[in-house]
């Protein structure tokens, strides 16, 4: 089968449908109508000569052959991106597609100004393309491993086969309560570890209970998949929870949140960058990493902070 440009476009739509597990997700991501997504899937199936997926009351499901096509498409698109990057190198240009993954609510972190790096890529590499995905740490690692992302910035995790994990920086988290919680209006001298341990906590499963290191007898009565969900529990006035200081700062300033045992119970959340092991970075990925290292150095005033494991 000789691939035409239309086949690559249909493959792109098919990959979006698989990654979002629905036609609707692909529609939103690609800015296409339902009929356009259906057209591309049907066109690809006609070209291949077999059915790729089923869609019905039970939801979206890949056929066995469809799963193989999706898996093989990862290598194809990685190779195309590498080719585009290498040709750009020959022309002394930064080209290719960079697929970046982030955890939620990093936009308020002045020490991680992704928006400034996006601006630099736009200015210095107008031929490059940037795709940004916000997801949980586990999902980001999985996407890098299977070729769906090129790089992700996320909290420290256990070693992951096939991935290179490099230390970036530490993010400071404090324990917070909100208006309506008994501790919110308590004087500092009346708040102790023992008293704090008597209240309900909300934790994030991927934090590996690091959030309870200063409160071993505390009760984790709720769990949250991301920072926004955790902040909602805290805002209810019924739970204590750890949040990044940069994320909680606006609520603190407005008198809605209060840090509890701020000096005593702060924790550091190490952040890492994850890329595929042994893979030559594209020109745009290499540019992004260099810019990221520069911002990390500038923010912390102590040299580069991309430390290879």
N, C-alpha and C positions, 0 to 999 in steps of 0.2 A: 504494500500500500504506500503510494507516494503522497506525503502530506502536503496539502495546500494551505494557504493562509486561512481559508474558511474552516478547515479542520482544526487548526490550532485555536481559533476563536471558539469553536464548539467545545473543544477539550477544556478550555478555560472556564466556560460556563458549566460544564459537567463537574469539574473539580470544585467549583463554588457550591454547586448543589450538594455534593458529597460532604464537603467540609461543614456546611450549615445544616446538613441532614434534612433539607427541605428545599422546594422550589422557591418558596417565599423568601428564605434567607438569601438565596442567590439573586433574586429580583432586587432586593434592597441593596445588597452589596455592590452589584454591577450596574444598578440603575436601569434595569430592563423591565419590560412588561412581562406578565405571565405567559402571554402567547409567544414572546420572543424567546424566553427560556425554554419553553416546550419545543419550539421550532429547532433550536440548537441541539437539544437532546435527541430529537427524532432524526435530525440530519446526521448526527454522529452515529446513531444506531444503524441508519441506512447505509452509511459508508462502511461500517464494520461488518454488517451483516448479522448482527445478533442484538438481543435486548440487554441494556445496561442496568436498568433499575425498574422497580415496581413502585407505584404510588396508588394508595387506596385508603380505606378507612383505618387500616392498621398503621398508616404512616408511610414514610419513605424507606425503601429497602433496596440495597444493591443486589444484583444477581451475582452468581459466582464469577462469571466472566467480567461483569462490571467492576467487581473488586480488583480483579487482576489488571484491568485497563487503568483503573485509578492508581494502583501501586506503580505500574510501569510509567505512567504519566509524570510521576515525581522525578524520575531520572531524566526524562525528556526535557522537562522545564528547567531543571538544574543545569543540564548541558546547554540549553539555549541561552540561559542567563550568563553562563561562563563564556560562551562564544561571543555574546554581545559585549561582555566586559573586556575580553581579550582584544576584540577589534577596536574598542574604544581606547585601549592602551596603545595600540599601534598608531592611533591618531592623536595621542596625548590628551585624551578626554576621559572624564569620569562618566561611565555609562552603566547600564544594567538596571536591575530592579532590586531594591532592598526591602525585605519583608521583616519588619521589626515587631517584636512582641513586648508588651509592658503589663505589669500588674496595675490595678485600678488606683486612682487618686494619687498619682505622682505629679500631677500638673501644678500643685501648690508647693512643690519642693524646689526652692531656689537653687539648691546645690545640684539638681539634676534637670537642667533646662533643656529638655528635649526639643521644645519649640524653637530654641535658638539654633540647635543643630539642624532642624528641618529648614530653617531660614538659610543657613549656610549652604546646605545641599542645593536648595533652590537657586541660590545666587551663583555658586561655584560649579554646579553640575546640572545645568538645566535640561540635559538629555536623560538624566537618571530619573527613575520612578521610585516612589516610596509608598509602601503599604504598611499601615499601622493597625495592630490587633491588640485589644485589651482583653485579658483573660486571667484565669487562675494560674498559679505557678505550675501545678501538675499539667494542665492543658498546654501551657507554653512549652514545657520541656518535651512533651509528646509531639508537638507540632514541629519543633526543631529536629527531633530524631527522625521523623518521617518525611522531612523535606518541605513541610508547609511554611516554615519560617527560617530566616537566615541567622537571626540573632535575637536574644531576649534579655531583658533586664528584670531581675526578680530577686526575692529574698533567698538567702543561702539555703541550699538543699543538699541532700546526700548525693554522692557521685552517681552519675547516670551514664550507662554504657554508650559509648560512641560520641559523647559530648565532651567538650572542653569547657570547664567552669573556671572563670577568672574573677578574683576579688575586685570589687569596684570601690565601695565605700560603706560606711555605717550610717544607718538612719536611726535617729533618737526617738523612742516612744516613751510616753508617760501614761500612768494610770489615770483615767478620767471618770468623773461622775457628772451628772447634769442636775439642773433645777428639779426639785421634787424628791431627790435622793436625800436620805438622812445626813449624809456626810457633806452635802453641798454647803450648808450654812454652819457646820461645826468649826470651832476654832482649831487652829493647827495643833495646839497642845493637847487637844482631846482626841486626836486621831493617832492610833497606834496600829501596828501590824495585826495584833490580836483582834482589834475592833474591825479592821478592814476585812479580815478573814471570815467574819460573821455574815457578810453580804454576798449576794449572788454575783458571779462573774459571767461575762460572755467572752468566748475565746475563738480563735481561728484554728481549725484542725491542722492546717499546714504549718502552724507555728510550733508544732511539737511540744505544746504545753510550756514553752519558754516563758509565756506570759504569767505563769504562776510561780516562777522561781523564787520570788520574794514572799510568796504567800502559800506555802505548801499545804496548809489546811483549808484553803479556800474551796468553795463549791463552784465548779463550772457547770452552771445550770442551762446555758444556751450556747449555741455555736453559730458562727457567721462565716460565709464563704468568701467574703471580701470586706474591705474597710468600710464601705458605705453601709453595708448591712450591720457591721459592728457598731458604727456610729449611731444607727437607728436604735439599737438596743440601749446604748448608753443614754441617748436623748429621751428615752422613755422614763428615765428617772428611777428605774428599777434594777439596773445592772451597772456594775463597774466593768470597764474594759480598757485595754491598751489601744492607743491610737498614735500615729506619727504626730509629733509636735507641730510640724508645718501644716498638717491637715486640720488639726484641732484649733489652731491659733485664732481663726476668725470667730469661732464660737466662744472661745475664752474671752476675747476682746469684747464681745457682745454681752458677756455675763451669763451665758447659757451653760458653758462647761467650766469645770474646775479640775485642775490637776491634784491628785491625792498623793501625799508623801512624795512630792516631786523630786526632791534631791536624793531621797533614800531609795526609791523604787523605780528609777528610770532603767530602761533596758536598751541595748543596742541591737538593732536588726541588721546584720550584715547583708549587703546587696552584692550580687554577682552578675556577670554577663555570661551567657551560654551560647556557644557556637558548636558546629559539628567538628569533631576531631579529625585532623588530618586533611581538611578540605581547604584548598587555596581560596582565600577571600577574593571576592570581586572587587573591582576598583571602588565602587560606591560603598561596599561594606568596609573596606580598608580605610576609606576617608571618614566614615562614620565613627569607627573605633578610635582613630586618631583625634577626632574632634571631642569625643566623649572623654578620652584620657586627659585632654587639655582642660576641659571644664572641671573635671574632678580635681586636677592639680591646682587650678585657680581657686576653687572653692575651699580647699582644705589647707592650702599654703604649705605643703610638705612634699612636693614632687609627685610623680605619676603614681596613680593608685590602681592601675590595672596590673595586678600581680598574678602571674601565671602560676597555677597549681602544679 
